[in-house]
């Protein structure tokens, strides 16, 4: 049976407000999460499109924005240029917590067990995203270190 959840945590040497701006800013999402841009308006209920040069584009449906502490979206991993729907999407929750002079960033992605694909595809998606989140959080940390917000 494929695990339903991925959980990752990292500490970032930047204040919560700065991490929030880069985490949720459309101009930044297309640079640290995607690498080929993003378009749309980051607000509850909207769908934004994030592009990767190598992987194509994914749609993110914004479910919650509680500045500067909680950012929640749905996406359909492995389904390029498709809106996330029930059975095709996972839910990603970012939580930002002050940690002395920095930020503790936690990401939880869940919903792999209910993807309407074969068990093998669910396992491959979970594995790919399990390997991907440490890389993406590393990209975020590196991006924060070099960009002015």
ChimeraX attribute file (.defattr): number of C-alpha atoms within 10 A of each C-alpha:
attribute: neighborCount
match mode: 1-to-1
recipient: residues
	/A:1	8
	/A:2	16
	/A:3	13
	/A:4	16
	/A:5	16
	/A:6	18
	/A:7	13
	/A:8	14
	/A:9	16
	/A:10	14
	/A:11	16
	/A:12	23
	/A:13	16
	/A:14	19
	/A:15	17
	/A:16	21
	/A:17	17
	/A:18	15
	/A:19	24
	/A:20	22
	/A:21	17
	/A:22	21
	/A:23	20
	/A:24	18
	/A:25	15
	/A:26	19
	/A:27	15
	/A:28	21
	/A:29	24
	/A:30	18
	/A:31	19
	/A:32	21
	/A:33	22
	/A:34	22
	/A:35	18
	/A:36	17
	/A:37	19
	/A:38	23
	/A:39	15
	/A:40	14
	/A:41	15
	/A:42	18
	/A:43	15
	/A:44	15
	/A:45	14
	/A:46	14
	/A:47	22
	/A:48	20
	/A:49	21
	/A:50	23
	/A:51	22
	/A:52	16
	/A:53	10
	/A:54	9
	/A:55	12
	/A:56	15
	/A:57	20
	/A:58	24
	/A:59	25
	/A:60	27
	/A:61	24
	/A:62	21
	/A:63	17
	/A:64	16
	/A:65	17
	/A:66	11
	/A:67	13
	/A:68	17
	/A:69	16
	/A:70	18
	/A:71	22
	/A:72	20
	/A:73	24
	/A:74	25
	/A:75	22
	/A:76	22
	/A:77	20
	/A:78	18
	/A:79	15
	/A:80	14
	/A:81	15
	/A:82	17
	/A:83	18
	/A:84	21
	/A:85	13
	/A:86	12
	/A:87	14
	/A:88	20
	/A:89	25
	/A:90	23
	/A:91	20
	/A:92	21
	/A:93	19
	/A:94	19
	/A:95	18
	/A:96	26
	/A:97	16
	/A:98	16
	/A:99	15
	/A:100	10
	/A:101	10
	/A:102	18
	/A:103	22
	/A:104	19
	/A:105	22
	/A:106	17
	/A:107	20
	/A:108	16
	/A:109	22
	/A:110	19
	/A:111	20
	/A:112	25
	/A:113	18
	/A:114	16
	/A:115	20
	/A:116	13
	/A:117	13
	/A:118	9
	/A:119	15
	/A:120	11
	/A:121	15
	/A:122	21
	/A:123	18
	/A:124	14
	/A:125	17
	/A:126	23
	/A:127	14
	/A:128	13
	/A:129	17
	/A:130	16
	/A:131	12
	/A:132	12
	/A:133	19
	/A:134	14
	/A:135	13
	/A:136	15
	/A:137	21
	/A:138	16
	/A:139	17
	/A:140	20
	/A:141	19
	/A:142	13
	/A:143	16
	/A:144	21
	/A:145	12
	/A:146	8
	/A:147	9
	/A:148	8
	/A:149	11
